[in-house]
Every structure is written in C-alpha cells, then in structure tokens.
Amino acid sequence: MVLTGDDDAATDSSENSYIRKHHKHEVRDNQCSSSLVKHIKAPVHLVWSLVRRFDQPQKYKPFVSGCNVQGDLEIGSVREVCVRSGLPATTSMERLELLDEEEHILGIKIVGGDHRLQNYSSIITLHPEILDGRPGTLVIESFVVDVPDGNTKDETCYFVEALIKCNLKSLADVSERLSVQDRTESIVGA
C-alpha cells in the first residue's frame, strides 16, 4: 500500500518505481507492511543531513527524547532510543542495517525494547524532485512488522503508519524551516 497525498499519475509512477527498487520486504503471514510518501520543500542534501543521523533521531522524530549509540556509527551499530511518555514504550533498541550516502537510503531493524513492535524493520529513501520551481525531496518510508497477538493487520499498520506520518511531517517541518533559513541567510549575506 502506498499512502500519498498526491493524485499525479506521473508522480505515482516514479514513487512506485522507487518502492519496487528500494523497499523490498519479505512479508510473512503474521506480518503487515506499508509504504508512505512525503514531498518536502527542501533540497535532498538538507533532508538527508537529518535522516542520516542514526545517532540523533530526536532532531526530527517528536516521540524520541534521546538516543545513545554503542560504538562507532557504522552498519551494525546499535542505538538505544528513549521514547517520550504517551506511547506504550520507554525504550527501543535499533540496529543500523543500511546507510547509503550516495543513494540516500537508511535501513534500521528493531532488535529489542519494551514495546510490541517485534521483527520491525524499515527503509527510508530520499529522491530529488522539483516542487514549486525549487529543489525538493521525495521521501519514502516503508516497514514490515509482526502483528501482535490480539491485534489485526489493519490495526497494526494503522498504528505504525500514524507514527511514521508524524515523523515525516516533523521531518518536513524541520527541513523546510532550515531551508528557508539557508535561503534567508544567503540573501542577507549577499
């Protein structure tokens, strides 16, 4: 399932081709999966500067209050994420599975914590696009996760999608604010 706010067929076509290329998840019977799309009015390099920081997800994720990474920041690194109150969790242990600086791809897998997201993994990709005549970023985030006992696939997907939508909206807000600051500073400094 691709969730998007746009009805443009050409955009949907490129979104779907990116999803087919980068967002492959093996989904078992007891799991659900989805892909979400967000168009951000900020250049890829700026958005990537936030997304790539496996060690600082709190820069844009509103439900994260802090993060500690064990060891160097590389594939296989594990972070302990502290979750803000209001969610049914306090910590999440997550491993960096993929970090592609050239293609702008980040993949993580949850490996522990006090929550119900078992066998959760996600991939986020960034793609350059033009929005309103300016450099923009197409962000796609996909996930796969076990459906907990007592929940349906729809309920589980709805919950995870709501969290991701919130994170993507916050990523857009932070990125667009930084992009406006960059443009303003370059005008003032000229």
C-alpha positions in Angstrom: 0.0 0.0 0.0 1.4 3.4 -0.9 0.0 6.3 1.0 0.4 9.7 -0.6 -1.4 13.0 -0.7 -0.9 13.4 -4.4 -3.0 12.3 -7.3 -0.5 13.0 -10.1 -0.1 9.8 -12.2 3.5 10.6 -13.2 4.5 11.2 -9.6 2.8 8.0 -8.6 4.7 6.1 -11.3 8.1 7.3 -10.1 7.1 6.7 -6.5 6.1 3.1 -7.3 9.3 2.5 -9.3 11.4 3.7 -6.3 9.4 1.5 -4.0 9.9 -1.5 -6.2 13.6 -0.8 -6.4 14.4 0.1 -2.8 11.6 -1.0 -0.5 11.6 -4.8 -0.7 10.3 -6.5 2.4 9.6 -10.2 2.8 6.2 -10.2 4.5 5.2 -13.4 6.4 1.6 -14.4 7.1 1.7 -12.9 10.6 3.1 -9.5 9.5 1.9 -6.3 7.9 3.8 -3.9 5.6 3.2 -0.5 4.1 5.0 2.4 2.3 4.4 6.0 3.0 5.3 9.0 0.8 6.1 12.6 1.7 7.0 15.5 -0.5 9.3 18.0 1.3 10.0 21.6 0.1 13.7 21.3 0.9 16.7 20.0 -1.1 17.8 16.4 -0.7 21.2 17.2 0.9 19.4 19.2 3.7 16.8 16.5 4.4 19.5 13.8 4.3 21.6 15.7 6.8 18.7 14.9 9.3 17.7 11.4 8.2 21.3 10.0 8.1 21.9 10.9 11.7 21.2 7.4 13.2 22.7 8.8 16.4 20.3 11.7 16.6 16.8 10.7 15.6 15.4 13.3 18.1 16.4 16.0 15.6 13.1 15.4 13.8 11.3 12.5 15.5 8.9 14.0 18.0 8.4 10.8 20.0 12.2 10.4 20.7 13.6 12.2 23.7 17.2 10.9 23.4 19.5 8.4 21.9 22.7 6.6 22.8 24.8 4.7 20.2 27.1 1.9 21.2 30.4 2.1 19.3 31.1 3.9 16.0 28.4 4.9 13.6 28.5 2.2 11.0 26.5 -0.7 9.7 25.6 -3.0 12.6 25.7 -0.1 15.2 23.0 -0.3 17.8 21.2 2.6 19.3 19.0 2.8 22.4 16.2 5.2 21.7 14.4 6.8 24.7 10.7 7.3 23.9 8.7 10.2 25.2 5.8 9.4 27.5 2.4 9.0 25.9 3.4 6.0 23.8 3.2 2.4 25.0 7.0 2.1 25.3 10.0 3.7 27.1 13.0 2.4 25.1 13.7 0.8 21.7 17.0 -0.9 20.7 17.6 -0.4 17.0 20.4 -1.6 14.6 21.6 0.3 11.6 21.2 -2.1 8.7 21.8 0.1 5.7 23.4 3.5 5.2 24.0 4.5 1.6 25.3 8.1 1.4 25.2 8.2 -2.5 21.6 6.8 -2.9 20.3 8.4 0.3 19.0 5.2 1.9 18.8 4.3 5.6 17.6 1.0 6.9 17.0 0.0 10.5 15.8 -3.0 12.4 14.4 -3.0 16.0 16.3 -5.6 18.0 14.8 -5.0 21.5 13.0 -2.7 23.8 9.8 -2.6 25.9 7.2 -2.3 23.1 5.1 -4.5 20.9 6.9 -3.9 17.5 8.5 -7.3 17.0 10.6 -8.0 13.9 10.2 -4.4 12.8 12.4 -3.1 10.1 12.1 0.0 8.0 13.8 1.6 5.0 13.7 5.3 4.2 14.9 6.7 0.9 15.2 10.3 -0.4 14.9 11.3 -4.0 15.4 14.7 -5.6 12.4 16.4 -7.2 11.3 19.9 -8.1 8.5 21.4 -6.0 7.0 24.8 -6.9 10.1 25.5 -9.0 12.6 24.8 -6.2 14.7 21.8 -5.2 12.6 19.4 -3.1 12.7 15.9 -1.8 10.5 12.9 -2.2 10.8 10.8 1.0 9.5 7.2 1.0 9.5 5.1 4.2 8.4 1.5 4.2 8.2 -1.0 7.0 7.4 -4.6 7.9 6.4 -5.7 11.4 4.8 -8.7 13.2 1.1 -8.3 14.1 0.9 -8.6 17.9 -1.5 -11.2 19.5 -4.9 -9.5 20.0 -4.4 -7.1 17.0 -5.3 -7.3 13.4 -3.1 -6.5 10.4 -5.1 -3.3 9.8 -4.8 -2.1 13.4 -1.1 -2.8 13.5 -0.5 -1.0 10.1 -2.7 1.9 11.2 -0.7 2.4 14.4 2.8 2.2 12.7 1.6 4.4 9.8 0.4 7.0 12.3 3.8 7.1 13.9 5.6 7.3 10.6 3.3 10.1 9.3 4.0 12.1 12.4 7.8 11.6 11.9 7.6 12.5 8.2 5.5 15.7 9.0 8.1 16.7 11.6 10.9 15.9 9.1 9.2 18.2 6.6 8.6 21.0 9.1 12.3 20.9 10.4 13.7 20.6 6.8 11.6 23.3 5.3 12.4 25.7 8.2 16.1 25.0 7.8 15.8 25.5 4.0 14.1 28.9 4.5 16.9 29.9 6.9 19.5 28.9 4.4 17.9 31.0 1.7 17.4 34.0 4.0 21.0 33.8 5.2 22.3 33.7 1.7 20.2 36.8 0.7 21.2 38.7 3.8 24.9 37.7 3.4 25.0 38.8 -0.2 
